[in-house]
Amino acid sequence: MIDSPVNTLFKQLIDFDKSLPQPVYMQVSQQIVNAIQRNYLTKDTMLPGTRVLGQLLKVHRNTAVAIYEELAAQGWVEIIPNKGTFVLELALKTAKIKAPSQKINQATTASQTTGFPFQKSFHLASTIQLTNAKYSINEGKPDLRLHPVNQFTRWYSAAMKRKTLIKKWNSPNEFSYSLFQTQLCNYLNATRGFHISPNNLLSTRSTEMSLYIVSQLLIKQNDLVLVGHLSNYAANMIFQQAGATIKTIPVDTDGLDIEYIKKHFIKRSIRCVYICTHRDYPTAVALSAERRLTLIQLASDYGFAIIEDDYDYDFQFEGSAMLPMASSDTNGMVIYLGKLGQSLFPSFQTGFVVGPENLISEANNYLQLLDKQGDLIQEQMLSELINEGEIYRLMKKNIVVYKQRRDDLCRLLTDYFLEIAQWNIPAGGLAIWLQFQSKISLVQLAEEAEKNDLFLPKTILYQDKNTCAIRFGFGHLDTKEMASVIKKLKSAYNTVAVRFLEN
């Protein structure tokens, strides 16, 4: 019996590790399943008895019993009393295909590299960093804790029960502008001064998706794209992936320097200008009204498109938010990117593009490739929240909280960083541009901060020969957390500043 083919197969192919958290009987049973899937063990094959299996694998007989009981429970073998354990017919199971020279346990390990070449993209290198720090500073994200969880449950449940939703699922190819598109148009016309209809609007999952689709339409290899100095790293990655050549334009207290464009570039040489008019990213400086008008006229004269990214229009603390440039564009030069639902959970936020009808029609073709169905439940819910005014009420309610947090941060900065850094109090948005007077190493600052349980991601650090600043997002921090963050940041700064002075 010891020399039977099945026993020999088990000795050659089964391997396990007692140090792993997964029980031995589970490791072995999975490997026997793999052998059955690969047709090493065929129908009606008699497996070794539990005593023999224990001797083969050098495990206790109880473990061998557990192996066969697990296989029987999954329907791979049949245990017949006084006769033995037999392999059942291979049902419609998914076979795992792997080189037969490997042990069966290795067949469950995914390959780490491809066996074929593929095109890598330097521009899409991940910016994600992992940390165990308790606190963090981000680029300016909302606080999820402010979102009404119980209300979301009711809204979502109600949206799921709508008969119109079932109709959309059953008729995916039926062409008509949805209630959501109509409601979103009405909302944007009322809040942003637009005069658009649904054929001027494209709804996407996010601003990044919007920009990706627009870049595919606009940009060919080596096309010139102008962005503000420092600019949005995510937008730059998208432009570079599309093949653009990026040039930076100076940004001062009035925003992007439009005269610089006039002096350094000629007509028809620019493909598009990317700009955050309401609040420049990362500096939060607003483009002046005079420069807005000049830029629109220059776009018409030079023949370039303006991509207007209005990423935080909803967070205005003082006065009224300036209307987008796109609201006064009569020549079809501006493509407007925005967000809706930033006072909702991230999964219910949506991006959108506003532009001339012919561009939106073509952009919709790209969207059909990327996201044909979309999120019908989300659209149903958002259309109802717009119609009922709930989005506006949530936004106004949260603005009160975020304004208080901005003021708390500015007071703490005054207490701890008055002689060390400069900042302006923004009229809106969820981030402050904090500029250090001494050109310390921000990389070292981040390293020291993490030792103090505070994480500074590299995406908020801006340093070159003229800049030493961080984009300090405060929206996700309450007053107590903010006080802890500022103290930890100051402690890290003091450590790095001492090194800076010593050098």
C-alpha positions as a printed NumPy array, in Angstrom:
array([[  0.   ,   0.   ,   0.   ],
       [  2.815,   2.352,   0.822],
       [  4.141,   2.024,  -2.716],
       [  0.805,   2.66 ,  -4.46 ],
       [  0.745,   5.418,  -7.143],
       [ -1.58 ,   7.591,  -5.022],
       [  0.734,   7.368,  -2.044],
       [  3.728,   8.229,  -4.204],
       [  1.833,  11.2  ,  -5.652],
       [  0.962,  12.463,  -2.171],
       [  4.593,  12.173,  -1.027],
       [  5.835,  14.094,  -4.083],
       [  3.274,  16.884,  -4.297],
       [  1.806,  17.623,  -0.875],
       [  3.663,  20.08 ,   1.294],
       [  2.575,  22.141,   4.29 ],
       [  3.964,  24.515,   6.879],
       [  2.933,  24.103,  10.531],
       [  4.128,  27.648,  11.322],
       [  1.393,  29.187,   9.159],
       [ -1.818,  30.428,  10.81 ],
       [ -3.897,  28.25 ,   8.455],
       [ -4.492,  24.774,   9.995],
       [ -2.557,  21.863,   8.488],
       [ -5.737,  19.973,   7.573],
       [ -6.905,  22.982,   5.515],
       [ -3.543,  23.323,   3.755],
       [ -3.508,  19.634,   2.796],
       [ -7.191,  19.469,   1.801],
       [ -6.724,  22.455,  -0.523],
       [ -3.752,  20.733,  -2.171],
       [ -5.729,  17.51 ,  -2.689],
       [ -8.535,  19.582,  -4.24 ],
       [ -5.936,  21.081,  -6.556],
       [ -4.761,  17.597,  -7.535],
       [ -8.348,  16.578,  -8.336],
       [ -8.911,  19.758, -10.368],
       [ -5.786,  19.084, -12.374],
       [ -6.969,  15.508, -12.982],
       [ -4.054,  13.956, -11.101],
       [ -6.682,  12.118,  -9.051],
       [ -9.506,  10.847, -11.242],
       [-13.034,   9.723, -10.465],
       [-13.339,   6.68 ,  -8.157],
       [ -9.661,   6.821,  -7.158],
       [ -9.331,   5.311,  -3.691],
       [ -7.347,   7.522,  -1.32 ],
       [ -5.086,   6.16 ,   1.446],
       [ -6.716,   5.31 ,   4.759],
       [ -6.413,   7.798,   7.588],
       [ -3.675,   5.779,   9.334],
       [ -1.617,   5.532,   6.146],
       [ -2.215,   9.203,   5.306],
       [ -1.007,  10.17 ,   8.782],
       [  2.159,   8.124,   8.263],
       [  2.758,   9.611,   4.786],
       [  2.408,  13.192,   5.964],
       [  3.81 ,  12.6  ,   9.468],
       [  0.706,  14.06 ,  11.101],
       [ -1.664,  12.772,  13.794],
       [ -4.453,  10.498,  12.628],
       [ -7.024,  13.051,  13.852],
       [ -5.532,  15.512,  11.37 ],
       [ -5.869,  12.936,   8.583],
       [ -9.524,  12.406,   9.56 ],
       [-10.096,  16.179,   9.469],
       [ -8.569,  16.341,   5.958],
       [-11.002,  13.796,   4.54 ],
       [-13.974,  15.266,   6.406],
       [-13.185,  18.68 ,   4.902],
       [-12.954,  17.182,   1.389],
       [-16.245,  15.351,   1.891],
       [-17.957,  18.483,   3.166],
       [-16.908,  20.313,  -0.018],
       [-18.128,  17.445,  -2.211],
       [-14.759,  16.329,  -3.563],
       [-14.715,  12.842,  -2.026],
       [-17.143,  10.28 ,  -0.666],
       [-16.374,   8.417,   2.568],
       [-17.921,   4.926,   2.507],
       [-17.789,   3.138,   5.887],
       [-15.681,  -0.039,   5.937],
       [-14.64 ,   0.546,   2.311],
       [-12.637,   3.76 ,   2.106],
       [-12.514,   7.309,   0.703],
       [-13.127,   7.769,  -3.033],
       [-12.755,  10.746,  -5.407],
       [-16.074,  11.92 ,  -6.819],
       [-16.631,  13.   , -10.419],
       [-15.047,  16.362, -11.186],
       [-17.968,  18.758, -11.221],
       [-18.057,  22.137, -12.894],
       [-15.172,  23.454, -10.864],
       [-12.569,  25.956, -12.051],
       [ -9.287,  24.174, -12.677],
       [ -6.101,  25.84 , -11.483],
       [ -3.497,  25.514, -14.219],
       [  0.129,  25.595, -13.173],
       [  3.403,  23.998, -14.201],
       [  3.246,  20.305, -13.162],
       [  6.793,  20.366, -11.838],
       [  5.695,  22.528,  -8.91 ],
       [  4.276,  21.246,  -5.643],
       [  0.518,  21.489,  -5.378],
       [  0.669,  24.033,  -2.575],
       [  2.644,  26.374,  -4.853],
       [ -0.106,  26.201,  -7.465],
       [ -2.219,  28.459,  -5.244],
       [  0.395,  31.228,  -5.281],
       [ -0.174,  33.943,  -7.884],
       [  2.715,  34.863, -10.157],
       [  4.451,  38.1  ,  -9.222],
       [  5.666,  38.897, -12.731],
       [  4.258,  38.499, -16.216],
       [  5.722,  36.147, -18.778],
       [  5.324,  38.847, -21.431],
       [  6.408,  42.496, -21.825],
       [  3.998,  45.399, -21.36 ],
       [  4.182,  49.177, -21.429],
       [  4.904,  50.802, -18.101],
       [  3.974,  54.381, -17.302],
       [  6.279,  56.548, -15.254],
       [  3.636,  59.27 , -15.099],
       [  1.131,  57.031, -13.31 ],
       [  3.438,  56.026, -10.467],
       [  1.383,  55.718,  -7.295],
       [  1.475,  58.572,  -4.787],
       [ -0.059,  56.427,  -2.038],
       [  1.978,  56.189,   1.164],
       [  1.255,  53.916,   4.108],
       [  1.572,  55.005,   7.718],
       [  0.665,  53.931,  11.232],
       [  0.556,  57.499,  12.531],
       [ -2.539,  58.457,  14.511],
       [ -2.836,  61.913,  12.929],
       [ -2.349,  63.139,   9.393],
       [ -2.567,  66.281,   7.284],
       [ -4.092,  65.941,   3.825],
       [ -4.536,  68.312,   0.871],
       [ -8.009,  69.418,   1.963],
       [-10.601,  66.653,   2.276],
       [-13.975,  66.836,   4.044],
       [-14.667,  65.145,   7.375],
       [-16.658,  61.924,   6.948],
       [-17.873,  62.206,  10.537],
       [-20.051,  65.178,   9.606],
       [-22.13 ,  63.096,   7.217],
       [-25.576,  61.955,   8.44 ],
       [-25.272,  58.159,   8.348],
       [-28.86 ,  57.383,   9.358],
       [-30.29 ,  59.722,   6.75 ],
       [-28.127,  58.141,   4.052],
       [-29.537,  54.739,   4.923],
       [-33.088,  55.997,   4.441],
       [-32.253,  57.857,   1.207],
       [-30.473,  54.859,  -0.264],
       [-33.298,  52.494,   0.652],
       [-35.884,  54.827,  -0.857],
       [-33.89 ,  55.198,  -4.081],
       [-33.635,  51.412,  -4.439],
       [-37.431,  51.072,  -4.401],
       [-38.188,  53.577,  -7.15 ],
       [-39.928,  52.043, -10.165],
       [-38.051,  54.42 , -12.456],
       [-34.783,  52.828, -11.296],
       [-35.978,  49.338, -12.266],
       [-37.018,  50.682, -15.669],
       [-33.536,  52.101, -16.267],
       [-31.927,  48.777, -15.376],
       [-34.25 ,  46.923, -17.731],
       [-33.804,  49.431, -20.595],
       [-30.108,  50.395, -20.547],
       [-30.086,  51.407, -24.234],
       [-33.106,  53.65 , -24.108],
       [-31.973,  57.183, -24.97 ],
       [-33.361,  59.987, -22.883],
       [-31.921,  62.549, -20.521],
       [-32.322,  61.242, -17.002],
       [-34.011,  63.009, -14.142],
       [-30.572,  63.336, -12.557],
       [-29.132,  65.179, -15.564],
       [-32.098,  67.534, -15.621],
       [-31.928,  68.176, -11.884],
       [-28.167,  68.698, -12.013],
       [-28.565,  71.205, -14.849],
       [-31.151,  73.105, -12.852],
       [-28.904,  73.068,  -9.78 ],
       [-25.855,  74.34 , -11.674],
       [-27.87 ,  77.013, -13.452],
       [-29.148,  78.256, -10.09 ],
       [-25.857,  78.091,  -8.158],
       [-23.169,  78.797, -10.762],
       [-24.851,  81.181, -13.177],
       [-24.955,  78.724, -16.086],
       [-27.561,  78.574, -18.827],
       [-27.053,  74.963, -19.819],
       [-29.228,  72.041, -20.846],
       [-28.463,  68.319, -20.396],
       [-26.604,  68.19 , -23.73 ],
       [-24.003,  70.558, -22.23 ],
       [-23.393,  68.23 , -19.285],
       [-21.526,  64.993, -18.676],
       [-21.743,  63.242, -15.296],
       [-18.715,  61.172, -14.209],
       [-17.477,  59.353, -11.133],
       [-14.941,  62.026, -10.171],
       [-13.086,  65.145, -11.282],
       [-10.124,  62.939, -12.183],
       [-12.283,  60.88 , -14.531],
       [-13.653,  64.088, -16.039],
       [-10.158,  65.424, -16.663],
       [ -8.969,  62.111, -18.097],
       [-11.811,  62.055, -20.644],
       [-11.27 ,  65.702, -21.577],
       [ -7.511,  65.163, -21.996],
       [ -8.182,  62.244, -24.347],
       [-10.294,  64.552, -26.505],
       [ -7.976,  67.558, -26.464],
       [ -4.394,  66.388, -26.27 ],
       [ -2.191,  64.738, -28.832],
       [  1.472,  63.823, -28.442],
       [  3.658,  66.85 , -27.555],
       [  0.718,  69.285, -27.37 ],
       [  1.534,  72.214, -25.093],
       [ -0.434,  72.459, -21.848],
       [  0.067,  75.426, -19.504],
       [ -0.461,  75.053, -15.767],
       [  0.202,  77.255, -12.765],
       [  3.54 ,  77.027, -10.972],
       [  3.448,  74.042,  -8.55 ],
       [ -0.002,  73.04 ,  -9.862],
       [ -2.092,  69.945,  -9.181],
       [  0.043,  66.788,  -9.247],
       [ -2.903,  64.541, -10.234],
       [ -3.817,  66.782, -13.177],
       [ -0.196,  66.852, -14.324],
       [ -0.043,  63.049, -14.273],
       [ -3.139,  62.873, -16.487],
       [ -1.768,  65.415, -18.967],
       [  1.624,  63.695, -19.177],
       [ -0.007,  60.319, -19.711],
       [ -1.925,  61.818, -22.635],
       [  1.415,  62.873, -24.155],
       [  1.339,  66.587, -23.319],
       [  4.327,  68.858, -22.868],
       [  3.681,  70.829, -19.675],
       [  4.933,  74.372, -19.081],
       [  4.387,  76.231, -15.817],
       [  3.16 ,  79.814, -15.529],
       [  3.954,  82.095, -12.561],
       [  1.231,  82.594,  -9.94 ],
       [  1.085,  85.753,  -7.81 ],
       [ -1.465,  87.273,  -5.445],
       [ -3.913,  87.772,  -8.322],
       [ -3.564,  84.221,  -9.582],
       [ -2.141,  82.981, -12.859],
       [  0.023,  85.598, -14.645],
       [ -1.822,  86.027, -17.949],
       [  0.653,  88.642, -19.246],
       [  3.395,  86.005, -18.981],
       [  1.45 ,  83.863, -21.455],
       [  1.206,  86.783, -23.877],
       [  4.922,  87.488, -23.692],
       [  6.256,  83.943, -23.953],
       [  3.868,  82.084, -26.275],
       [  2.545,  82.695, -29.759],
       [ -0.85 ,  82.057, -31.321],
       [ -1.796,  78.458, -32.092],
       [  1.13 ,  77.118, -30.05 ],
       [ -0.936,  76.338, -26.922],
       [ -3.398,  73.464, -26.775],
       [ -4.982,  74.279, -23.427],
       [ -4.524,  76.118, -20.141],
       [ -5.45 ,  74.262, -16.96 ],
       [ -6.516,  76.498, -14.114],
       [ -8.301,  76.411, -10.771],
       [ -9.863,  79.848, -10.957],
       [-11.769,  79.875,  -7.708],
       [ -8.84 ,  78.772,  -5.581],
       [ -5.492,  77.921,  -7.135],
       [ -4.148,  74.5  ,  -6.248],
       [ -2.124,  74.362,  -4.037],
       [ -1.77 ,  78.026,  -3.004],
       [ -5.529,  78.817,  -2.68 ],
       [ -5.032,  82.182,  -4.461],
       [ -8.089,  83.31 ,  -6.447],
       [ -7.755,  84.477, -10.054],
       [ -8.8  ,  88.14 , -10.183],
       [-11.854,  89.226, -12.17 ],
       [ -9.664,  91.259, -14.535],
       [ -7.423,  88.286, -15.3  ],
       [-10.435,  86.033, -15.832],
       [-11.718,  88.293, -18.592],
       [ -8.228,  88.649, -20.079],
       [ -7.709,  84.879, -20.12 ],
       [-11.033,  84.204, -21.872],
       [-10.22 ,  86.809, -24.513],
       [ -6.695,  85.449, -24.921],
       [ -8.076,  81.936, -25.399],
       [-10.291,  83.203, -28.203],
       [ -7.427,  85.138, -29.827],
       [ -4.84 ,  82.352, -29.502],
       [ -7.196,  79.436, -30.151],
       [ -6.578,  77.388, -27.002],
       [ -9.02 ,  75.704, -24.639],
       [ -9.362,  76.599, -20.955],
       [ -9.91 ,  73.726, -18.531],
       [-11.484,  75.294, -15.455],
       [-11.249,  72.965, -12.454],
       [-13.564,  74.28 ,  -9.738],
       [-12.779,  71.558,  -7.211],
       [-14.1  ,  73.261,  -4.036],
       [-16.749,  75.727,  -5.172],
       [-19.105,  74.528,  -2.414],
       [-16.836,  75.604,   0.455],
       [-17.159,  79.397,   0.556],
       [-16.985,  80.95 ,   4.03 ],
       [-17.071,  84.713,   3.4  ],
       [-19.112,  86.53 ,   0.78 ],
       [-20.409,  84.838,  -2.328],
       [-18.377,  82.459,  -4.431],
       [-17.187,  83.959,  -7.726],
       [-19.091,  82.544, -10.663],
       [-17.083,  80.268, -12.963],
       [-15.455,  81.679, -16.075],
       [-17.538,  79.185, -18.028],
       [-20.701,  81.038, -17.02 ],
       [-19.606,  84.07 , -19.075],
       [-17.99 ,  82.167, -21.961],
       [-19.84 ,  82.896, -25.22 ],
       [-17.233,  81.511, -27.626],
       [-17.045,  77.932, -26.377],
       [-13.467,  78.215, -25.081],
       [-13.995,  76.945, -21.505],
       [-14.451,  73.363, -20.31 ],
       [-15.699,  73.38 , -16.728],
       [-14.963,  70.556, -14.273],
       [-16.773,  70.384, -10.961],
       [-17.912,  68.19 ,  -8.1  ],
       [-21.263,  67.602,  -6.488],
       [-22.012,  66.138,  -3.096],
       [-18.842,  66.926,  -1.159],
       [-21.024,  67.148,   1.942],
       [-22.062,  63.528,   1.287],
       [-20.131,  60.287,   1.681],
       [-17.313,  59.964,  -0.891],
       [-19.159,  57.102,  -2.613],
       [-22.042,  59.488,  -3.323],
       [-19.918,  62.331,  -4.661],
       [-19.936,  62.79 ,  -8.404],
       [-17.956,  64.734, -10.948],
       [-19.259,  66.538, -13.994],
       [-18.114,  68.34 , -17.138],
       [-19.845,  71.392, -18.598],
       [-18.945,  72.383, -22.146],
       [-20.172,  72.975, -25.699],
       [-22.614,  70.378, -26.966],
       [-20.322,  68.867, -29.619],
       [-17.528,  68.287, -27.086],
       [-19.903,  66.739, -24.521],
       [-21.318,  64.428, -27.195],
       [-17.843,  63.113, -27.993],
       [-16.895,  62.916, -24.306],
       [-19.964,  60.784, -23.706],
       [-18.588,  58.241, -26.195],
       [-15.472,  57.898, -24.024],
       [-17.598,  57.602, -20.902],
       [-19.542,  54.729, -22.471],
       [-16.273,  52.821, -22.789],
       [-15.152,  53.539, -19.227],
       [-18.422,  53.414, -17.313],
       [-21.36 ,  52.441, -19.5  ],
       [-23.933,  51.818, -16.779],
       [-22.818,  54.411, -14.256],
       [-24.313,  54.318, -10.78 ],
       [-28.087,  54.447, -11.225],
       [-28.8  ,  54.288,  -7.494],
       [-26.469,  57.202,  -6.829],
       [-28.06 ,  59.255,  -9.606],
       [-31.555,  58.474,  -8.337],
       [-30.631,  59.515,  -4.81 ],
       [-28.764,  62.668,  -5.838],
       [-31.607,  63.841,  -8.073],
       [-34.012,  63.561,  -5.139],
       [-31.608,  65.319,  -2.755],
       [-31.21 ,  68.165,  -5.256],
       [-34.962,  68.413,  -5.796],
       [-35.647,  68.469,  -2.055],
       [-32.886,  70.989,  -1.381],
       [-31.137,  68.55 ,   0.944],
       [-27.716,  68.921,  -0.688],
       [-27.854,  72.7  ,  -0.25 ],
       [-28.892,  72.354,   3.417],
       [-26.108,  69.865,   4.161],
       [-23.567,  72.092,   2.457],
       [-24.608,  75.161,   4.443],
       [-24.635,  73.213,   7.699],
       [-21.134,  71.864,   7.149],
       [-19.759,  75.224,   6.034],
       [-20.401,  76.567,   9.542],
       [-18.286,  73.752,  10.99 ],
       [-15.481,  74.102,   8.441],
       [-15.285,  77.867,   8.904],
       [-14.851,  77.36 ,  12.65 ],
       [-12.103,  74.843,  11.995],
       [-10.346,  77.263,   9.674],
       [-10.459,  79.936,  12.374],
       [ -9.22 ,  77.488,  15.011],
       [ -6.292,  76.524,  12.78 ],
       [ -5.338,  80.138,  12.164],
       [ -5.344,  80.849,  15.92 ],
       [ -3.152,  77.823,  16.568],
       [ -0.777,  78.84 ,  13.791],
       [ -0.55 ,  82.3  ,  15.355],
       [  0.309,  80.74 ,  18.72 ],
       [  2.943,  78.308,  17.416],
       [  4.189,  79.512,  14.021],
       [  3.85 ,  83.312,  14.006],
       [  7.606,  83.966,  13.71 ],
       [  8.261,  80.852,  11.651],
       [  5.789,  80.804,   8.781],
       [  3.404,  82.923,   6.72 ],
       [ -0.137,  82.185,   5.643],
       [ -3.254,  83.951,   4.429],
       [ -6.717,  83.279,   5.797],
       [ -8.634,  81.879,   2.816],
       [-12.19 ,  82.983,   2.124],
       [-13.07 ,  79.364,   1.441],
       [-11.762,  75.89 ,   0.811],
       [-10.474,  73.256,   3.214],
       [ -6.729,  73.992,   3.082],
       [ -4.266,  76.735,   4.022],
       [ -1.017,  77.472,   2.165],
       [  1.607,  77.474,   4.937],
       [  4.994,  78.913,   3.86 ],
       [  8.038,  78.479,   6.098],
       [ 10.426,  81.419,   6.253],
       [ 13.514,  79.224,   6.667],
       [ 14.213,  76.818,   3.829],
       [ 14.218,  73.688,   5.982],
       [ 14.026,  70.21 ,   4.455],
       [ 10.367,  69.258,   4.201],
       [ 11.318,  65.621,   3.723],
       [ 13.083,  65.71 ,   7.085],
       [ 10.091,  67.536,   8.565],
       [  7.815,  64.706,   7.416],
       [ 10.2  ,  62.102,   8.861],
       [ 10.344,  63.833,  12.257],
       [  6.572,  64.395,  12.274],
       [  5.927,  60.689,  11.716],
       [  8.112,  59.905,  14.721],
       [  5.648,  62.102,  16.643],
       [  2.647,  60.147,  15.271],
       [  1.831,  62.746,  12.592],
       [  1.821,  61.824,   8.91 ],
       [  2.679,  64.405,   6.221],
       [  2.161,  62.812,   2.786],
       [  4.57 ,  63.835,   0.053],
       [  1.666,  65.198,  -2.011],
       [  1.277,  68.183,   0.353],
       [  4.988,  69.094,   0.429],
       [  6.182,  71.786,  -1.997],
       [  9.859,  72.641,  -2.077],
       [ 12.166,  74.191,  -4.656],
       [ 14.713,  77.002,  -4.589],
       [ 11.965,  79.606,  -4.036],
       [  9.35 ,  77.574,  -2.163],
       [  9.189,  75.816,   1.183],
       [  5.525,  75.264,   1.966],
       [  2.839,  72.71 ,   2.737],
       [ -0.791,  72.602,   1.71 ],
       [ -2.369,  72.168,   5.137],
       [ -5.777,  70.504,   4.827],
       [ -7.836,  71.051,   7.97 ],
       [-11.341,  69.886,   7.071],
       [-10.962,  66.396,   8.55 ],
       [ -9.676,  67.617,  11.955],
       [-11.829,  68.743,  14.878],
       [-10.576,  71.365,  17.337],
       [ -8.949,  68.904,  19.749],
       [ -7.256,  66.965,  16.956],
       [ -6.042,  70.167,  15.349],
       [ -4.377,  71.286,  18.57 ],
       [ -2.517,  67.961,  18.808],
       [ -1.471,  68.15 ,  15.148],
       [ -0.074,  71.683,  15.475],
       [  1.911,  70.789,  18.598],
       [  3.394,  67.738,  16.9  ],
       [  4.201,  69.732,  13.771],
       [  5.921,  72.423,  15.831],
       [  7.985,  69.827,  17.703],
       [  9.079,  68.263,  14.406],
       [  9.871,  71.698,  12.982],
       [ 12.056,  72.611,  15.983],
       [ 14.106,  69.423,  15.546],
       [ 14.648,  70.025,  11.826],
       [ 15.338,  73.757,  12.298],
       [ 18.157,  72.994,  14.738],
       [ 19.799,  70.773,  12.131],
       [ 19.301,  73.484,   9.512],
       [ 21.06 ,  76.09 ,  11.663],
       [ 23.905,  73.693,  12.5  ],
       [ 24.544,  73.116,   8.81 ]])
